[in-house]
Amino acid sequence: MSGKFSLHDSTVSLGVKSADSLGSGLQSKAEEADDPWELPELKDNEVPWGELTGWGKVGRVTWIIVRVILLIGLLYMFICSLDFLSSAFRLLGGKSAGEAFAQEELLVNPVAGLMIGVLGTVLLQSSSTTTSIVVSMVASGIIPVQSAIPMIMGANIGTSVTNTIVSLGQISDRSEFMRAFAGATVHDMFNWLTVLILFPIECVSHMLYHLTYVIVNSMELVQNKDSNPALLKALTSPFTKLIVEVDKGVITKIAKNEVPANTPVIKLKCKTGNKLTVKSAVSAFTGCPPANGTLAGVSSWPANATDPMSACQDRTVDGDTYCTVTNSTCTWTYIYEKKDEKVDCNYLMFPLTKIWSDAAIGALVLVIALAILIFCLVCIVKLLHSLLRGKIAKIVKKTVNANFPGKLACLTGYLAIIVGVIVTILVQSSSIFTSAITPLVGIGVIHIDRMYPLTLGANIGTTVTAILASFTQSNGFELAFQVAMCHLFFNLIGIMIWYPFPFMRKVPIGLAKTLGEKTAGHRWFAVLYLVIMFFGFPAMVFALSIPGWQYLLGIGGPLLLFFIIIIVINVIQVKRPGCLPAKLRNWDFLPIWCHSLSPYDRWCNCCSCCTKEVPADERDRGKAVEVMVVGEDNIGYNSYGDYPNGSLGQNMESTNM
């Protein structure tokens, strides 16, 4: 076998240098190369504190305070942009999602229910909304608990699309994007893997149904209609409602067939408080003008009467509210009641409702939301880079990623899970929490191994929304609570499978890292992944499940078996290549477009960020050695560092030299 080892600034042939010197050179280069998953050292180019003058120290402290304030403001706008994104998707697909939930005959099919849960949550951009709809449908008796469980599982998958979209904000930097995308998709991998295990078990044994049935029947439940405090909404709603308002109740009513499917989702009428309506009125003295009009001033008032809204004295007797209005000689007594009054809304986009459809307004809101989202993400990343330097960076990274001492180190992850639960309960959205920390994974503040338990905690925390929603149901309260408990135990069982044992923990994290490495070399693959995993695949399975399980099994079964065989062969190629026939030890016998993404890169030349050449310093730091081996077992390499097995070391080991 002949070969050539090309370093960036020199080319050394086997005939010129000895194998020992070449091997030592490769070893030294490999030692210098950084592990791409290790947290990078954040650069600190500032003048040391001790070398600053008095005014210099004041200026630095002032600048830090300004950046912190800017960071808080950007985080607020970032959260608002997620709210706008959710509103946009509700306007674009809310009616379709409601109609899908209304297909009772389809929901009996567990596979269709699972995919409706995924697609519905992606369209609504909120697992909380999806689970609330499902809980309401169960409470109303539209669907049984058994049919609701697959939909809850699907909602768990669909909710992870938001932080995957957010990770695209760091696509311009190869290393950051690799970490950010892996940190986001570790959520996807956990949800999909848990569904792959628990969904078949639930279909066969109804394990979650029976478990939660026993738990609910053993509890003394008390209904509480005011059990859903919107803590974060109280901060963001004043701003988001100035731009656009969506009536989420319409989607639920469409799902329950209470309103026509063409009912506008955008809010047209808004409450203005209590309207005072007169039930009856009497004059206190004879000879006084008759009492008429309303307290709201719609009709005329008695002559010389004072303004009722400022001079009215309320008193309540036997449930009736009395108002007394007087002037110098006469007294009028009014019995009135308070009613909610709805008038045309006055948010910024309301005039568009007269001429545009929900979908058109939703498209506009989507563009605005994405623009705000990208702007905030870029600015947040820049600010974090400037703030997290030197000692501050070391303290933050050490605090966030530190483990308990000694044998207690194994408990650190469980503390991270608890933190994820608490924060998600406070913000009442797993999407907001995971989306907020995804950029931190990208810039190297949070390690993906720490992101994983935080994500698991967010999964548990988001189930609180469904539990609170169940407490507000007037009918079928116990059934609604049982569905919410199914959501909770689905995540708890998933965590018990994929977290306590380190070798099981490596599966979702390893899959996420593989996706991160792939997207780092071919950044367009991230968009393809989003389209396939959250739209294409669920839609295809849903379409196959409509005619019946025979079609799904006949078409989907062979495809699933084919992919399982491919995955098994790939694993053996990496772990035990000697167990395979020589031809199957790599995929080089296939056309290159069948086993590499490189041929498709030329189709993405229109997007410079997706094909941007890796800077020289990144290549030197991450993939310093290019290996090209000529012979029977050729291994291809491209300029993006797209090694077939994911790392230089693995390729070196699997190459017959």
C-alpha positions in Angstrom: 0.0 0.0 0.0 1.2 3.5 -0.8 0.1 6.7 0.8 0.6 10.4 1.3 0.3 12.4 4.5 -0.4 16.1 3.8 0.2 18.6 6.5 -1.0 22.2 5.9 2.4 23.6 5.3 4.4 20.7 4.1 4.0 17.3 2.3 6.0 14.4 3.5 6.3 11.1 1.6 7.0 7.8 3.0 10.2 7.6 0.9 11.7 10.7 2.4 11.1 10.4 6.1 11.1 7.2 8.2 7.9 5.7 9.5 9.0 6.4 13.1 9.4 10.2 12.4 6.2 10.3 10.5 4.3 8.5 13.2 5.7 10.8 15.9 4.8 13.8 13.7 1.2 12.5 13.4 1.1 11.8 17.1 2.3 15.3 18.0 -0.3 16.8 15.7 -3.0 14.7 17.1 -2.1 15.7 20.6 -2.2 19.4 19.6 -5.6 19.0 18.0 -8.4 19.9 20.4 -11.4 17.7 21.1 -14.2 19.6 19.4 -16.6 18.8 22.2 -14.4 20.2 24.9 -15.4 23.6 26.0 -13.2 26.2 24.4 -11.2 28.8 26.2 -12.9 32.1 25.7 -10.4 34.7 24.7 -9.6 37.7 26.9 -8.0 40.6 25.1 -8.8 43.2 27.7 -6.2 45.1 29.8 -5.8 43.5 33.2 -7.7 45.2 36.0 -4.6 46.1 38.0 -3.2 48.1 35.0 -6.3 50.3 34.6 -6.4 53.9 35.9 -9.2 55.0 38.2 -11.3 56.3 35.3 -10.5 53.2 33.3 -12.0 51.0 36.1 -15.1 53.2 36.3 -15.5 52.9 32.5 -15.1 49.1 32.5 -17.7 48.7 35.3 -20.1 51.0 33.5 -19.6 49.1 30.3 -20.3 45.8 32.0 -23.5 47.2 33.6 -24.6 48.5 30.2 -24.0 45.1 28.5 -25.9 43.3 31.3 -28.8 45.6 30.8 -28.6 45.1 27.0 -28.5 41.3 27.6 -31.6 41.4 29.7 -33.4 43.5 27.1 -32.3 41.1 24.3 -33.4 38.1 26.3 -36.8 39.7 26.8 -37.1 40.4 23.1 -35.9 36.9 22.4 -38.7 35.4 24.5 -41.2 37.7 22.8 -40.0 36.6 19.4 -40.7 33.0 20.4 -44.2 34.1 21.4 -44.6 35.8 18.0 -43.3 32.6 16.3 -45.9 30.6 18.1 -48.7 33.1 17.1 -47.5 32.9 13.5 -47.6 29.1 13.3 -51.1 29.2 15.0 -52.3 31.6 12.3 -50.7 29.5 9.6 -51.7 26.1 10.8 -54.0 26.4 13.8 -57.1 25.6 11.8 -55.5 22.6 10.2 -54.3 21.4 13.6 -57.8 21.9 15.1 -59.4 20.0 12.2 -56.8 17.1 12.6 -57.7 16.9 16.3 -61.4 16.9 15.4 -61.0 13.6 13.3 -62.3 11.3 16.0 -62.2 8.2 13.7 -58.5 8.9 13.0 -57.5 9.4 16.6 -58.6 5.8 17.4 -55.5 4.8 15.4 -52.6 5.2 17.8 -50.0 5.8 15.0 -52.2 8.5 13.5 -52.7 10.0 17.0 -48.9 10.0 17.6 -48.2 11.8 14.3 -51.1 14.3 14.8 -49.5 15.1 18.2 -46.1 15.8 16.4 -47.6 17.8 13.5 -50.0 19.7 15.7 -47.3 20.8 18.1 -45.0 21.8 15.3 -47.8 23.9 13.7 -48.8 25.4 17.0 -45.2 25.8 18.2 -46.4 24.9 21.7 -46.7 21.5 23.4 -48.6 23.3 26.2 -51.4 24.3 23.7 -51.5 20.8 22.2 -51.7 19.1 25.6 -54.3 21.6 26.8 -56.4 20.8 23.7 -56.1 17.0 24.3 -56.9 17.4 28.0 -60.0 19.5 27.1 -61.1 16.9 24.5 -60.8 14.1 27.0 -62.6 16.1 29.7 -65.5 16.7 27.2 -65.7 13.0 26.4 -64.7 13.5 22.7 -61.9 11.0 22.9 -61.0 8.4 25.6 -57.8 8.5 27.6 -56.3 5.6 25.6 -56.5 7.6 22.4 -55.0 10.7 24.0 -51.8 9.1 25.2 -50.2 8.7 21.7 -51.1 12.4 21.0 -49.3 13.4 24.3 -46.2 11.4 23.2 -46.3 13.2 19.8 -46.6 16.6 21.5 -43.4 15.7 23.5 -41.6 15.2 20.2 -42.9 18.3 18.5 -42.0 20.7 21.3 -38.2 20.2 20.6 -38.5 21.8 17.1 -38.2 25.3 18.6 -34.7 25.1 20.1 -33.5 23.2 17.0 -34.7 26.3 15.0 -32.9 28.5 17.5 -29.6 26.7 17.0 -29.6 27.8 13.3 -28.8 31.3 14.6 -25.2 30.2 15.1 -24.8 28.6 11.7 -22.1 31.1 10.6 -19.5 29.7 13.0 -18.6 26.1 12.4 -17.6 25.1 16.0 -20.4 27.0 17.7 -23.0 25.6 15.3 -21.8 22.1 15.9 -22.2 22.4 19.6 -25.4 24.4 19.5 -27.1 22.0 17.0 -26.0 19.0 19.1 -27.2 20.7 22.3 -30.6 21.3 20.6 -31.0 17.8 19.0 -30.2 15.9 22.2 -33.8 16.9 23.2 -35.0 15.4 19.9 -33.1 12.2 20.4 -34.4 11.6 23.9 -38.0 12.2 22.8 -37.8 10.0 19.7 -35.9 7.2 21.5 -38.4 7.2 24.4 -41.3 7.0 22.0 -39.7 4.1 20.1 -39.6 2.1 23.3 -42.8 3.2 25.2 -45.2 3.6 22.2 -45.3 -0.1 21.2 -45.5 -1.1 24.9 -48.4 1.2 25.4 -50.2 0.0 22.3 -49.9 -3.6 23.5 -50.3 -3.4 27.2 -51.8 0.1 28.0 -49.2 0.4 30.7 -49.4 4.2 31.2 -53.2 4.1 31.2 -53.4 1.4 33.9 -50.7 3.0 36.0 -52.2 6.5 36.0 -55.7 5.0 36.5 -54.6 3.4 39.8 -52.9 6.6 40.9 -55.8 8.9 40.1 -58.3 6.7 41.8 -56.2 6.6 44.9 -56.0 10.4 45.2 -58.6 12.8 46.6 -58.7 15.5 43.9 -60.0 19.0 44.4 -60.9 21.1 41.4 -59.3 24.6 41.2 -60.2 26.7 38.1 -57.6 29.4 39.1 -54.7 27.0 39.1 -52.8 28.3 36.0 -50.8 31.4 36.9 -49.0 32.8 33.8 -45.8 34.1 35.4 -43.8 34.8 32.3 -46.8 35.8 30.2 -47.4 38.6 32.7 -44.1 40.1 31.6 -44.3 39.5 27.8 -48.0 39.8 27.1 -48.1 43.6 27.5 -45.7 43.9 24.6 -46.8 41.0 22.3 -50.4 42.0 22.6 -49.6 45.4 21.2 -48.5 43.7 17.9 -50.9 40.8 17.4 -53.3 38.6 19.4 -54.4 35.0 18.7 -57.5 33.4 20.1 -56.2 30.0 21.2 -59.7 29.0 22.4 -60.8 28.9 18.7 -58.4 26.1 18.0 -59.7 24.1 20.9 -63.3 24.8 19.8 -62.5 23.6 16.3 -61.0 20.4 17.7 -64.2 19.9 19.7 -66.5 20.7 16.7 -68.0 23.6 18.6 -67.3 26.2 15.9 -66.9 26.0 12.1 -63.4 25.2 10.8 -63.2 28.6 9.0 -63.6 30.6 12.2 -60.8 33.2 12.4 -58.0 32.3 14.8 -56.8 35.9 15.0 -58.6 37.7 17.8 -61.1 40.2 16.5 -62.9 41.2 19.7 -61.1 42.1 23.0 -62.5 42.6 26.5 -62.5 46.1 27.9 -63.6 45.3 31.4 -67.0 45.5 33.0 -69.9 47.3 31.2 -72.4 48.8 33.6 -75.9 47.9 32.4 -79.1 49.3 34.1 -81.6 46.7 35.1 -84.2 49.2 36.5 -84.3 52.8 37.7 -86.6 54.8 40.0 -86.9 58.5 41.0 -86.8 59.2 44.7 -89.1 62.2 44.7 -92.3 63.1 42.8 -91.9 65.8 40.2 -88.4 64.9 39.3 -87.6 64.0 35.7 -87.9 60.2 35.0 -84.8 58.1 35.4 -83.5 56.8 32.1 -80.3 55.9 30.3 -77.5 53.7 31.3 -74.6 54.2 33.7 -72.2 53.9 30.7 -73.7 57.1 29.4 -75.2 55.7 26.1 -78.5 57.5 26.5 -79.5 60.8 28.0 -79.5 61.4 31.7 -82.0 63.3 33.9 -81.6 67.1 33.7 -79.1 68.5 36.2 -78.0 65.0 37.3 -74.4 64.7 38.1 -72.1 62.5 36.1 -73.0 59.0 37.3 -69.5 57.5 36.6 -67.9 60.0 39.0 -70.7 60.6 41.5 -72.3 57.2 41.7 -72.3 55.6 45.2 -72.4 51.8 45.0 -74.1 49.5 47.5 -75.1 45.9 47.2 -78.3 44.5 48.6 -79.5 40.9 48.1 -77.1 40.5 45.3 -78.2 43.6 43.4 -75.9 46.6 43.0 -77.5 50.0 43.5 -76.2 53.3 42.4 -77.6 56.6 43.7 -77.3 59.8 41.7 -78.3 63.1 43.2 -78.6 66.8 42.4 -79.8 69.7 44.5 -83.5 68.6 44.5 -83.8 65.1 43.2 -82.4 61.6 43.7 -82.4 58.7 41.3 -81.6 55.1 42.2 -80.4 52.7 39.6 -80.1 48.9 39.9 -77.4 47.7 37.5 -75.3 44.7 36.7 -71.8 44.4 35.4 -71.1 42.5 32.1 -68.0 41.9 30.1 -68.0 44.1 27.1 -66.1 43.2 23.9 -65.1 45.7 21.3 -62.8 45.7 18.3 -59.2 45.0 19.3 -56.6 47.7 18.9 -53.3 45.8 18.4 -51.0 47.0 15.6 -52.0 44.4 13.0 -55.8 44.6 13.6 -56.4 46.8 10.5 -55.0 44.0 8.4 -57.8 41.6 9.5 -60.2 43.6 7.3 -58.3 42.7 4.1 -56.0 39.8 4.9 -56.6 36.2 5.8 -55.2 34.5 8.9 -52.6 32.8 6.8 -51.4 36.0 5.2 -51.1 37.8 8.6 -49.4 34.6 10.0 -46.8 34.8 7.2 -46.1 38.4 8.0 -45.8 37.7 11.7 -43.5 34.7 10.9 -41.1 37.0 9.0 -41.1 39.5 11.8 -40.6 36.8 14.5 -37.7 35.2 12.6 -36.1 38.6 12.0 -36.3 39.5 15.8 -35.2 36.0 16.7 -32.1 36.1 14.5 -31.2 39.6 15.5 -31.5 38.8 19.2 -29.6 35.6 18.9 -26.7 37.2 17.1 -26.5 40.1 19.6 -26.9 37.8 22.6 -24.0 35.6 21.4 -21.8 38.7 20.8 -22.6 40.1 24.2 -22.0 36.7 25.9 -18.6 36.5 24.1 -17.7 40.0 25.4 -18.9 39.4 28.9 -17.7 35.8 29.5 -13.9 36.4 29.5 -11.0 35.7 31.7 -11.9 34.9 35.3 -15.6 35.5 34.8 -15.7 32.9 32.1 -13.8 30.4 34.2 -16.1 30.9 37.2 -19.3 30.6 35.1 -18.1 27.5 33.2 -16.8 25.9 36.4 -20.1 26.6 38.3 -22.4 25.4 35.5 -20.4 22.3 34.5 -18.9 21.3 37.9 -19.6 18.0 39.6 -20.1 17.2 43.2 -16.9 16.0 44.9 -15.9 12.3 45.1 -18.6 9.6 44.9 -21.3 12.2 45.0 -20.4 13.3 41.4 -23.0 10.9 40.0 -25.7 13.0 41.7 -24.8 16.3 39.9 -26.9 15.5 36.9 -30.0 14.9 39.0 -29.5 18.3 40.5 -29.4 19.7 36.9 -32.7 17.9 36.2 -34.3 19.5 39.3 -33.0 22.9 38.1 -34.6 22.3 34.7 -37.9 21.3 36.3 -38.0 24.4 38.5 -37.0 26.9 35.8 -39.5 25.4 33.3 -42.3 25.6 35.8 -41.5 29.2 36.4 -41.5 30.2 32.7 -44.2 27.6 31.9 -42.5 26.6 28.7 -39.8 24.0 28.0 -39.3 25.6 24.6 -38.3 28.9 26.1 -36.0 27.4 28.6 -34.2 25.1 26.2 -34.0 27.7 23.5 -32.5 30.2 26.0 -29.6 27.9 26.9 -28.9 26.5 23.4 -26.7 29.5 22.5 -24.8 29.0 25.7 -24.0 25.5 24.5 -22.8 26.9 21.2 -20.4 29.5 22.7 -19.0 26.9 25.1 -20.4 27.9 28.4 -22.5 24.8 28.9 -21.3 21.3 27.9 -23.6 19.1 26.0 -23.3 16.5 28.9 -24.8 19.2 31.2 -27.4 20.3 28.6 -28.8 16.8 28.5 -30.1 16.6 32.2 -31.3 20.2 32.0 -33.4 19.2 29.0 -34.8 16.2 30.8 -35.8 18.5 33.6 -37.5 20.8 31.1 -39.5 17.8 29.8 -40.8 17.1 33.3 -41.5 20.8 34.0 -43.6 21.2 30.9 -46.0 18.5 32.1 -47.1 20.8 34.9 -48.9 22.9 32.2 -51.2 19.9 31.4 -51.7 19.1 35.1 -52.8 22.7 35.7 -55.0 22.7 32.6 -56.7 19.6 34.0 -57.6 21.3 37.2 -59.6 24.0 35.2 -61.9 21.5 33.5 -65.5 21.7 34.8 -66.5 18.3 33.3 -64.4 15.1 33.3 -61.9 16.5 35.7 -60.5 13.1 36.8 -60.1 11.9 33.2 -58.3 15.2 32.3 -56.0 14.8 35.3 -55.2 11.2 34.2 -54.1 12.3 30.8 -51.8 14.9 32.4 -50.4 12.2 34.6 -49.7 10.1 31.6 -47.6 12.9 30.2 -45.7 13.1 33.4 -45.0 9.4 33.7 -44.1 9.1 30.0 -41.2 11.5 30.7 -40.3 10.0 34.1 -40.0 6.5 32.6 -38.0 7.8 29.7 -35.6 9.4 32.1 -35.3 6.1 34.0 -34.4 4.4 30.8 -32.0 6.9 29.2 -30.3 8.6 32.1 -29.3 6.6 35.3 -26.9 4.3 33.4 -23.9 6.0 31.8 -23.9 3.5 28.8 -27.6 4.3 28.1 -26.9 8.0 28.6 -24.4 7.9 25.8 -27.0 6.9 23.2 -29.0 10.1 22.8 -25.8 12.3 23.5 -23.8 10.3 20.9 -26.6 10.6 18.3 -26.8 14.4 19.0 -23.0 14.7 18.6 -23.1 12.8 15.3 -25.7 15.2 14.0 -23.7 18.1 15.2 -20.6 16.9 13.4 -22.5 16.2 10.2 -24.1 19.7 10.2 -20.8 21.3 11.0 -19.4 20.0 7.7 -22.7 20.4 5.7 -24.7 23.1 7.3 -27.6 22.8 4.9 -28.1 19.4 6.4 -29.6 21.1 9.5 -32.5 22.5 7.5 -33.0 19.1 5.8 -33.1 17.5 9.2 -35.8 19.9 10.4 -38.0 19.4 7.4 -37.7 15.6 7.4 -37.9 14.9 11.2 -40.7 17.3 12.0 -42.7 17.5 8.8 -41.8 15.0 6.2 -41.5 11.8 8.3 -44.6 12.5 10.5 -46.7 13.5 7.5 -45.7 10.3 5.6 -46.4 8.0 8.5 -49.7 9.8 9.1 -50.7 9.4 5.4 -49.9 5.7 5.5 -51.8 5.2 8.7 -55.1 6.6 7.3 -56.0 3.6 5.1 -55.3 1.2 7.8 -52.5 -0.6 9.7 -52.1 -3.1 6.8 -50.8 -0.3 4.5 -48.6 1.1 7.2 -47.1 -2.3 7.9 -46.8 -3.3 4.3 -44.9 -0.1 3.2 -43.4 1.2 6.4 -42.3 -2.3 7.7 -39.7 -3.0 4.9 -38.4 0.6 5.0 -37.9 0.4 8.8 -36.2 -3.0 8.5 -33.9 -1.5 5.8 -32.9 1.4 8.0 -32.3 -0.9 11.0 -30.0 -3.1 8.9 -28.0 0.0 7.7 -27.6 1.3 11.3 -26.4 -2.1 12.5 -23.9 -2.4 9.7 -22.6 1.2 10.4 -22.1 0.3 14.1 -20.2 -2.9 13.3 -18.1 -1.0 10.8 -16.9 1.2 13.6 -16.7 -1.2 16.5 -15.9 -4.6 14.9 -15.1 -4.2 11.2 -13.4 -7.6 11.2 -16.7 -9.3 11.7 -18.0 -8.1 8.3 -17.1 -9.3 4.8 -14.4 -7.2 3.2 -16.8 -5.5 0.9 -19.1 -4.4 3.7 -16.3 -2.9 5.9 -17.0 0.5 4.2 -19.6 1.8 1.7 -17.0 2.6 -1.1 -18.6 0.0 -3.4 -21.6 2.3 -3.7 -21.7 5.5 -5.7 -20.4 8.4 -3.6 -23.8 10.1 -3.5 -25.2 7.1 -1.7 -22.8 7.4 1.3 -21.6 11.0 1.4 -23.2 14.4 1.5 -20.3 16.1 -0.3 -21.7 15.7 -3.8 -24.8 17.7 -2.6 -22.8 20.6 -1.4 -22.6 22.2 -4.9 -26.4 22.5 -4.8 -26.2 24.8 -1.7 -23.7 27.3 -3.2 -26.5 29.9 -3.2 -26.2 30.0 0.6 -22.7 31.2 1.6 -23.2 30.4 5.3 -24.0 26.7 4.4 -20.8 26.2 2.3 -18.5 28.6 4.0 -14.8 27.4 4.0 -13.5 26.6 7.4 -11.0 29.1 8.6 -7.4 27.9 8.7 -7.1 28.3 12.5 -10.1 26.1 13.0 -8.7 23.5 10.7 -5.4 23.6 12.5 -7.1 23.4 15.9 -9.7 20.7 15.1 -8.5 18.7 12.1 -4.9 19.4 11.6 -4.0 16.3 9.6 -5.4 15.3 6.2 -5.1 11.6 5.5 -5.5 10.2 2.1 -4.8 6.5 1.7 -4.7 4.9 -1.7 -5.6 1.3 -1.9 -8.3 -1.2 -1.6 -9.8 0.3 1.6 -9.9 4.0 0.5 -11.4 6.4 2.9 -12.7 9.7 1.5 -12.1 13.1 3.1 -13.5 16.5 2.2 -12.5 20.0 3.1 -15.2 20.3 5.8 -13.7 17.6 8.1 -16.4 15.1 7.2 -14.8 11.9 8.3 -16.9 8.8 7.8 -16.7 7.7 11.4 -16.9 11.1 13.0 -13.2 11.6 14.1 -9.7 11.4 12.9 -8.7 8.8 15.4 -11.5 6.4 14.4 -10.5 6.7 10.7 -6.9 6.1 11.5 -7.8 3.0 13.4 -10.0 1.6 10.7 -7.5 2.3 7.9 -5.3 -0.7 6.8 -1.9 0.9 6.6 
